């Protein structure tokens, strides 16, 4: 079953480029660009075996926001 991540709040200026990265950040996968919050997405299968991720958001002003997400199994 895929891991689903929901972003409920983002500070910054839309639109937002959403990425999912391993932790520590060595590889990032672009998910989409959105202006709609809340936003949900499934973790790509290449990262599915990870227990924690870094969600990276880049806003319209090129400001980067990161948050570590831990998946409890």
Secondary structure as UniProt FT lines:
FT   STRAND          4..7
FT   STRAND          16..21
FT   STRAND          28..34
FT   STRAND          39..42
FT   HELIX           45..47
FT   TURN            48..49
FT   STRAND          52..58
FT   TURN            60..61
FT   STRAND          64..70
//
